[in-house]
């Protein structure tokens, strides 16, 4: 790393910029592809900054004093240095894949291909991890593209036998036997609005606030010949959340999902991922190792693609829902107030003391800890202020993100305005007792049902809570157990209970 960093610093000092500096760093390790990725790949994700004072750099590019521990290079005041571009990586969704993950993703694809794999492509290749993995696996023709010129400069050195070009991953690049990669994870809040409009016109089935991985997978499937394979690292949420349902329905109906590994953590990113391997136009078929056939899975509205799915789960969901009404028909279900001001942070609107025009407020953590603050309720200065009656009437407050844990929910009769980290349930009909609905929301059986349909991570967004099935007879007969009202047997009850308690 020291030699690559020194080459980067020298090139930057000559005015070669981010691209030239990344290329110089890569050339130090030319012929050793994984070293190129480990060293120059890291430097390619940096900005060129000028040091305001003398500083030292570690192997991980952390800033230290020139004589600090672990320093491998010293930069003098006024000289350029590589500044870790954390915000740029997030906006581009640029998180480089660990070598073993890339190798395994390619290997699994080669194991299941129905054609001889002679050509492979990574449409968002970044610094070239998957290109190296495909070349190493003996694929004769390897192609890669990306929009980041510095990353491409590294990829060309790491995989000199691959054809690398600057191009948009969302545009078709021809037909190959294998598409493998780790597409950029770009949620709606970091997307270009014009790009979203173009994608909606091109893919009319795109739903809601979608992640860019959804159209990426659609383009990838169009780029593989029948019997070829698409093998990708994807955010686990795309396999269960509503925005990915139309894509998942297409995948289950027309292709064969042979591997569905995860969810698992991704190094350097606060997101769980899955490895999804699909044989093109070889479906519908059994979904990976779940024991569930795609035709069965297609009966579920959201077509969840999760490794935890088991035989009998689809029939269980159908049985529960046929004896119930959605909670959203009995109550208003919405997120709490978004207390961020339009022109500033929420600190301008949230205070520690009451005053005229302020209402009692708590975010999820504060609400369940019994802590209260005061919100200056000014709808014209807030994002999605919500209706006051949603908070001032008796309601159920649910912590929205629970991960692998159980549901956390309580009844509030004090009119607390809760933040958007909570989901709020306000019954519309007086005949629906809050205590009864709270029992349903807290039940491990209900959590288990959500986890069948939405995966192991419990994200209680309003759509998920509004879809909770409320048994008709259970509301009318207070002494009836929930399992009996749903009409499920002991085995099905045990399955939901096992899933519902979480990790």
C-alpha positions as MATLAB code, in Angstrom:
seq = 'XXXXXXXXXXXXXXXXXXXXXXXXXXXXXXXXXXXXXXXXXXXXXXXXXXXXXXXXXXXXXXXXXXXXXXXXXXXXXXXXXXXXXXXXXXXXXXXXXXXXXXXXXXXXXXXXXXXXXXXXXXXXXXXXXXXXXXXXXXXXXXXXXXXXXXXXXXXXXXXXXXXXXXXXXXXXXXXXXXXXXXXXXXXXXXXXXXXXXXXXXXXXXXXXXXXXXXXXXXXXXXXXXXXXXXXXXXXXXXXXXXXXXXXXXXXXXXXXXXXXXXXXXXXXXXXXXXXXXXXXXXXXXXXXXXXXXXXXXXXXXXXXXXXXXXXXXXXXXXXXXXXXXXXXXXXXXXXXXXXXXXXXXXXXXXXXXXXXXXXXXXXXXXXXXXXXXXXXXXXXXXXXXXXXXXXXXXXXXXXXXXXXXXXXXXXXXXXXXXXXXXXXXXXXXXXXXXXXXXXXXXXXXXXXXXXXXXXXXXXXXXXXXXXXXXXXXXXXXXXXXXXXXXXXXXXXXXXXXXXXXXX';
ca = [
       0.000    0.000    0.000;
       2.858    2.358    0.748;
       4.199    2.266   -2.813;
       0.740    2.738   -4.313;
       0.081    5.690   -2.009;
       3.421    7.293   -2.865;
       2.665    6.894   -6.591;
      -0.763    8.499   -6.043;
       0.804   11.446   -4.181;
       3.436   11.994   -6.865;
       0.887   11.935   -9.697;
      -1.454   14.273   -7.822;
       1.451   16.672   -7.190;
       2.087   16.709  -10.951;
      -1.502   17.868  -11.451;
      -2.777   14.625  -12.972;
      -5.964   14.799  -10.934;
      -8.036   12.027   -9.396;
      -8.026    9.798  -12.495;
      -4.324   10.069  -13.225;
      -3.407    9.533   -9.580;
      -5.580    6.390   -9.391;
      -3.980    5.062  -12.583;
      -0.466    5.675  -11.243;
      -1.296    3.875   -7.999;
      -2.722    0.904   -9.919;
       0.325    0.566  -12.155;
       2.535   -0.009   -9.123;
       0.860   -3.407   -8.609;
       0.250   -4.232  -12.297;
       0.200   -7.995  -12.801;
      -1.112   -8.602   -9.288;
      -4.840   -7.888   -9.755;
      -6.035   -8.388   -6.195;
      -3.280   -6.097   -4.876;
      -4.322   -3.486   -7.462;
      -7.880   -3.639   -6.133;
      -6.843   -3.593   -2.486;
      -4.526   -0.597   -2.837;
      -5.418    1.505   -5.880;
      -9.085    0.569   -5.518;
      -9.141    2.286   -2.142;
      -7.389    5.377   -3.513;
      -9.801    5.600   -6.452;
     -12.626    6.278   -4.005;
     -10.904    9.415   -2.710;
     -11.045   13.113   -3.584;
      -7.928   15.196   -4.186;
      -7.592   17.704   -1.337;
      -4.831   20.129   -0.343;
      -3.390   19.716    3.128;
      -3.884   22.752    5.358;
      -1.027   21.576    7.567;
       1.527   18.781    7.664;
      -0.209   15.426    8.088;
       0.395   11.687    7.973;
      -1.594    8.934    6.244;
      -2.087    5.346    7.426;
      -2.663    2.263    5.282;
      -6.388    2.842    5.685;
      -5.924    6.506    4.614;
      -6.746    7.831    8.057;
      -5.287   11.226    8.899;
      -2.679   11.421   11.666;
       0.040   13.758   12.802;
       3.183   13.276   10.693;
       4.847   11.287   13.498;
       1.649    9.447   14.485;
       1.280    5.704   14.923;
       0.821    3.727   11.711;
       1.780    6.580    9.355;
       3.216    5.309    6.048;
       3.348    8.613    4.123;
       3.724   12.277    5.089;
       2.068   15.150    3.229;
       3.314   18.709    3.709;
       1.039   21.716    4.000;
      -0.236   22.817    0.575;
       0.385   19.439   -1.059;
      -2.429   17.185   -2.405;
      -3.560   14.114   -0.489;
      -6.326   11.474   -0.907;
      -9.382   12.409    1.178;
     -11.812    9.547    1.757;
     -14.959   10.470   -0.200;
     -17.625    9.022    2.085;
     -20.482   11.200    0.836;
     -19.538   10.613   -2.803;
     -19.544    6.850   -2.307;
     -22.977    7.030   -0.701;
     -24.450    9.193   -3.469;
     -23.104    6.840   -6.163;
     -23.789    3.662   -4.190;
     -20.123    2.744   -4.748;
     -19.162    0.027   -2.259;
     -16.486   -2.349   -3.515;
     -17.104   -6.078   -3.100;
     -14.691   -8.218   -1.038;
     -12.679  -10.595   -3.285;
     -14.055  -13.836   -1.814;
     -17.643  -12.641   -2.172;
     -17.026  -11.804   -5.838;
     -15.269  -15.120   -6.517;
     -18.076  -17.116   -4.922;
     -20.751  -15.147   -6.755;
     -19.095  -15.959  -10.097;
     -18.434  -19.596   -9.141;
     -22.071  -20.231   -8.204;
     -23.189  -18.793  -11.523;
     -20.858  -21.068  -13.484;
     -22.154  -24.099  -11.559;
     -25.764  -23.576  -12.665;
     -25.482  -22.116  -16.179;
     -27.365  -24.057  -18.854;
     -25.008  -22.774  -21.559;
     -21.250  -22.742  -21.901;
     -20.208  -19.439  -20.335;
     -17.842  -17.776  -22.784;
     -18.786  -14.136  -22.163;
     -19.363  -12.219  -18.948;
     -20.201   -8.649  -18.036;
     -20.352   -6.388  -14.998;
     -22.374   -3.308  -16.071;
     -21.346   -1.336  -12.956;
     -17.839   -2.695  -12.532;
     -16.324    0.038  -10.352;
     -12.650   -0.751   -9.800;
     -13.086   -4.209  -11.346;
     -13.493   -6.822   -8.606;
     -15.974   -8.925  -10.607;
     -13.965   -8.469  -13.806;
     -10.934   -9.973  -12.079;
     -13.070  -12.800  -10.661;
     -14.506  -13.623  -14.109;
     -11.083  -13.514  -15.798;
      -9.658  -15.690  -13.037;
     -12.500  -18.205  -13.621;
     -11.430  -18.582  -17.257;
     -14.241  -16.691  -18.994;
     -12.864  -15.802  -22.420;
     -14.623  -12.502  -23.085;
     -15.129  -10.169  -20.122;
     -16.672   -6.705  -20.319;
     -17.163   -3.956  -17.772;
     -18.568   -0.453  -17.659;
     -18.978    2.330  -15.137;
     -19.403    6.108  -14.972;
     -16.520    6.754  -12.557;
     -13.365    7.402  -14.595;
     -11.030    6.954  -11.612;
     -12.540    3.548  -10.846;
     -12.254    2.568  -14.518;
      -8.578    3.560  -14.545;
      -7.980    0.988  -11.806;
     -10.172   -1.651  -13.478;
      -8.178   -1.427  -16.718;
      -4.968   -2.240  -14.847;
      -6.505   -4.898  -12.585;
      -8.183   -6.721  -15.492;
      -6.102   -5.878  -18.594;
      -7.763   -8.621  -20.670;
     -11.248   -7.227  -20.058;
     -12.915   -4.677  -22.316;
     -13.660   -1.698  -20.088;
     -15.605    1.399  -21.141;
     -17.378    4.366  -19.652;
     -21.120    3.717  -19.914;
     -24.351    3.811  -17.938;
     -25.207    0.476  -16.285;
     -28.911    1.107  -16.896;
     -28.447    1.092  -20.664;
     -28.319   -2.282  -22.520;
     -24.774   -3.343  -23.429;
     -25.482   -6.372  -25.644;
     -26.124  -10.042  -24.866;
     -23.757  -12.225  -22.814;
     -23.756  -15.599  -21.040;
     -23.253  -14.135  -17.559;
     -23.950  -10.860  -15.794;
     -22.252  -10.721  -12.398;
     -21.726   -7.795  -10.082;
     -22.691   -5.602   -7.209;
     -24.879   -2.808   -8.617;
     -24.971    0.597   -6.941;
     -27.471    0.766   -4.085;
     -29.068    4.189   -4.561;
     -32.265    4.825   -2.566;
     -34.812    7.430   -3.756;
     -33.541   10.290   -1.626;
     -30.165   10.145   -3.421;
     -31.512    9.721   -6.965;
     -31.656   12.236   -9.762;
     -35.320   13.115  -10.390;
     -34.917   13.256  -14.160;
     -33.352    9.791  -14.128;
     -36.325    8.475  -12.140;
     -38.731    9.931  -14.690;
     -36.844    8.320  -17.570;
     -36.814    4.976  -15.785;
     -40.550    5.143  -15.058;
     -41.234    5.807  -18.741;
     -39.030    2.884  -19.717;
     -40.297    0.506  -17.003;
     -43.953    1.461  -16.323;
     -44.196   -1.257  -13.651;
     -41.723    0.527  -11.336;
     -43.500    1.126   -8.044;
     -43.197    3.799   -5.349;
     -39.838    4.958   -4.013;
     -37.634    2.315   -5.661;
     -33.931    1.657   -5.243;
     -31.939    1.806   -8.499;
     -31.063   -1.872   -8.119;
     -34.602   -2.709   -9.299;
     -34.231   -1.385  -12.877;
     -30.608   -2.583  -12.826;
     -31.743   -6.200  -12.331;
     -34.364   -5.780  -15.056;
     -31.690   -4.601  -17.525;
     -29.364   -7.419  -16.415;
     -32.011  -10.036  -17.183;
     -32.494   -8.502  -20.639;
     -28.734   -8.771  -21.225;
     -28.434  -12.553  -20.712;
     -29.258  -15.176  -23.304;
     -31.642  -18.037  -22.403;
     -29.821  -20.494  -20.160;
     -27.332  -17.832  -19.120;
     -27.035  -16.548  -15.571;
     -27.434  -13.325  -13.628;
     -25.529  -13.460  -10.325;
     -25.701  -10.331   -8.174;
     -25.146   -8.919   -4.704;
     -28.309   -6.959   -3.838;
     -29.747   -5.148   -0.813;
     -31.890   -7.564    1.175;
     -34.696   -4.978    1.264;
     -35.159   -5.246   -2.518;
     -36.139   -8.887   -2.024;
     -39.020   -8.103    0.330;
     -40.103   -4.458    0.195;
     -43.101   -3.321   -1.803;
     -41.087   -1.354   -4.396;
     -39.443   -4.567   -5.630;
     -42.619   -6.675   -5.878;
     -43.235   -6.219   -9.654;
     -39.643   -7.197  -10.412;
     -39.775  -10.221   -8.105;
     -42.990  -11.358   -9.781;
     -41.236  -11.279  -13.170;
     -38.198  -13.127  -11.823;
     -40.260  -15.885  -10.184;
     -42.502  -16.332  -13.217;
     -39.845  -16.515  -15.933;
     -36.467  -17.379  -14.400;
     -35.004  -19.976  -12.045;
     -33.668  -18.640   -8.747;
     -30.968  -21.209   -7.937;
     -29.265  -19.438   -5.022;
     -30.644  -17.015   -2.458;
     -27.920  -16.535    0.150;
     -28.316  -14.206    3.111;
     -29.184  -11.760    4.415;
     -25.593  -11.057    5.390;
     -23.651   -7.903    6.278;
     -21.656   -6.059    3.642;
     -18.266   -4.697    4.805;
     -18.186   -0.915    5.050;
     -21.921   -0.403    4.501;
     -24.796   -0.324    6.973;
     -26.972   -2.607    4.862;
     -27.630   -6.339    4.715;
     -27.276   -7.999    1.321;
     -28.252  -11.208   -0.442;
     -26.595  -13.131   -3.229;
     -29.210  -13.780   -5.925;
     -28.333  -16.238   -8.705;
     -30.852  -16.797  -11.539;
     -30.841  -18.861  -14.716;
     -32.483  -16.886  -17.517;
     -35.816  -18.125  -18.922;
     -35.631  -21.384  -16.953;
     -38.652  -20.810  -14.728;
     -40.907  -21.011  -12.943;
     -39.021  -23.496  -10.789;
     -38.192  -24.359   -7.193;
     -36.831  -21.267   -5.438;
     -33.256  -22.031   -4.363;
     -33.180  -24.378   -1.343;
     -36.442  -23.190    0.205;
     -38.562  -26.141   -0.907;
     -41.100  -23.627   -2.233;
     -41.977  -23.586   -5.941;
     -42.194  -20.237   -7.712;
     -45.761  -20.939   -8.822;
     -46.707  -21.240   -5.150;
     -44.793  -18.087   -4.234;
     -46.564  -16.148   -6.974;
     -49.810  -16.538   -5.045;
     -48.501  -14.042   -2.472;
     -49.104  -10.375   -3.260;
     -45.518   -9.272   -2.589;
     -43.708  -12.400   -3.893;
     -40.996  -12.270   -1.223;
     -37.674  -13.829   -2.215;
     -36.222  -14.866    1.135;
     -34.102  -17.829    2.130;
     -36.200  -18.321    5.290;
     -39.297  -19.280    3.270;
     -40.339  -22.887    3.986;
     -42.862  -25.395    2.598;
     -46.331  -24.624    3.897;
     -45.642  -20.903    4.472;
     -47.680  -19.740    1.494;
     -50.691  -21.833    2.499;
     -50.328  -20.535    6.068;
     -50.398  -16.900    4.926;
     -53.408  -17.568    2.705;
     -55.309  -19.287    5.506;
     -54.686  -16.434    7.942;
     -55.732  -13.774    5.480;
     -58.925  -15.462    4.326;
     -60.228  -15.320    7.904;
     -59.257  -11.676    8.495;
     -59.579   -8.065    7.455;
     -56.517   -5.807    7.077;
     -55.849   -3.552   10.057;
     -55.847   -0.624    7.622;
     -59.617   -1.073    7.154;
     -60.164   -0.480   10.870;
     -57.623    2.239   11.610;
     -55.549    5.033   10.113;
     -51.941    3.827    9.913;
     -49.204    6.334    9.158;
     -45.684    7.378   10.113;
     -45.190   10.005   12.774;
     -44.480   13.640   12.087;
     -41.356   14.532   10.108;
     -39.966   17.246   12.330;
     -37.218   18.394    9.987;
     -37.675   21.989    8.904;
     -37.632   22.717    5.182;
     -34.676   25.087    5.504;
     -32.877   23.575    8.460;
     -32.462   20.706   10.876;
     -35.065   19.545   13.347;
     -33.164   21.331   16.141;
     -34.869   24.542   15.039;
     -38.282   23.069   15.770;
     -37.669   20.790   18.782;
     -37.074   22.273   22.245;
     -36.543   21.174   25.828;
     -39.159   23.484   27.350;
     -42.894   24.004   26.683;
     -44.148   27.287   25.238;
     -47.188   28.573   23.316;
     -47.472   26.834   19.941;
     -45.431   23.827   21.065;
     -46.756   20.280   21.475;
     -45.422   17.348   23.475;
     -43.035   15.351   21.250;
     -40.846   12.233   21.309;
     -38.919   10.188   18.780;
     -39.077    6.395   19.018;
     -36.244    6.046   21.500;
     -37.525    8.841   23.715;
     -41.146    7.697   23.603;
     -40.446    4.205   24.897;
     -37.967    5.565   27.465;
     -40.609    7.942   28.825;
     -38.681   11.030   27.678;
     -40.575   14.010   26.251;
     -39.545   17.182   24.429;
     -41.519   19.987   22.782;
     -42.186   20.441   19.086;
     -42.936   23.812   17.550;
     -45.806   22.602   15.379;
     -45.529   24.773   12.259;
     -46.821   22.820    9.223;
     -45.646   25.448    6.742;
     -42.074   24.976    7.993;
     -42.054   21.184    8.183;
     -41.789   18.173    5.889;
     -45.026   16.173    6.074;
     -46.379   17.689    9.257;
     -49.324   15.217    9.445;
     -52.780   15.888   10.883;
     -52.965   16.838   14.583;
     -55.908   14.509   15.287;
     -53.719   11.530   14.395;
     -51.640   12.250   17.488;
     -54.163   13.826   19.826;
     -56.619   10.922   19.739;
     -55.827    7.672   21.652;
     -53.443    5.652   19.498;
     -50.912    2.843   19.327;
     -47.300    3.899   18.846;
     -44.957    1.342   17.245;
     -41.188    1.608   16.905;
     -40.718    1.348   13.165;
     -37.314   -0.341   12.837;
     -36.850   -3.423   15.025;
     -34.384   -5.476   12.989;
     -34.158   -8.971   14.447;
     -35.916   -8.000   17.674;
     -39.568   -8.313   18.729;
     -42.211   -5.626   18.185;
     -42.159   -2.669   20.563;
     -45.550   -0.927   20.856;
     -47.556    0.973   23.485;
     -50.865    2.813   23.790;
     -50.656    6.601   24.125;
     -53.579    8.590   25.506;
     -51.592   11.757   26.274;
     -51.588   13.247   22.773;
     -47.832   12.903   22.233;
     -46.680   13.858   18.733;
     -44.225   11.120   17.769;
     -41.531   11.328   15.119;
     -41.218    9.485   11.818;
     -39.219    6.713   13.495;
     -42.618    5.556   14.797;
     -45.679    4.116   13.073;
     -49.008    5.330   14.472;
     -52.272    3.346   14.541;
     -55.412    5.409   15.229;
     -58.683    3.388   15.135;
     -61.441    4.915   13.021;
     -64.217    2.925   14.647;
     -65.071    3.196   18.312;
     -65.968   -0.488   18.461;
     -62.318   -1.497   17.990;
     -60.632   -1.555   21.426;
     -57.076   -0.220   21.441;
     -56.046   -2.890   23.929;
     -57.211   -5.618   21.565;
     -55.318   -4.149   18.610;
     -52.214   -3.736   20.776;
     -52.410   -7.441   21.631;
     -52.418   -8.230   17.911;
     -49.539   -5.890   17.091;
     -47.391   -7.298   19.896;
     -48.193  -10.940   19.179;
     -45.242  -13.081   18.023;
     -47.726  -14.752   15.672;
     -48.293  -11.443   13.866;
     -44.549  -10.757   13.770;
     -43.983  -14.230   12.361;
     -46.477  -13.575    9.596;
     -44.727  -10.306    8.671;
     -41.385  -12.106    8.613;
     -42.704  -14.735    6.209;
     -43.851  -12.024    3.817;
     -41.098   -9.413    4.437;
     -38.023  -11.309    5.611;
     -36.283  -11.644    8.963;
     -35.660   -7.920    9.437;
     -38.689   -6.348   11.063;
     -39.313   -2.971    9.405;
     -42.768   -1.904   10.532;
     -43.582    0.684    7.915;
     -47.230    1.803    7.689;
     -47.918   -0.486    4.733;
     -46.729   -3.513    6.734;
     -48.743   -2.607    9.821;
     -51.852   -1.708    7.801;
     -51.683   -5.146    6.213;
     -51.761   -7.006    9.538;
     -54.678   -9.469    9.380;
     -57.314   -8.902   12.086;
     -59.584  -11.975   12.554;
     -63.251  -10.992   12.411;
     -64.351  -13.404   15.131;
     -61.437  -12.416   17.383;
     -62.685   -8.827   17.657;
     -66.159  -10.014   18.560;
     -65.055  -12.655   21.081;
     -62.471  -11.205   23.519;
     -61.636  -14.591   25.043;
     -60.787  -16.271   21.752;
     -57.033  -16.934   21.208;
     -55.540  -15.372   18.099;
     -54.423  -18.716   16.636;
     -57.931  -20.130   16.947;
     -59.457  -17.048   15.323;
     -57.049  -17.385   12.402;
     -57.933  -21.063   12.091;
     -54.337  -22.316   12.217;
     -53.211  -25.637   13.675;
     -50.506  -26.282   16.296;
     -47.786  -26.797   13.698;
     -48.615  -23.520   11.945;
     -48.828  -21.715   15.275;
     -45.372  -23.036   16.199;
     -43.960  -21.886   12.846;
     -45.245  -18.312   13.323;
     -44.161  -18.231   16.942;
     -40.641  -19.385   16.060;
     -40.276  -16.648   13.443;
     -41.999  -13.994   15.534;
     -39.676  -13.917   18.520;
     -36.761  -12.838   16.316;
     -33.084  -13.476   16.995;
];
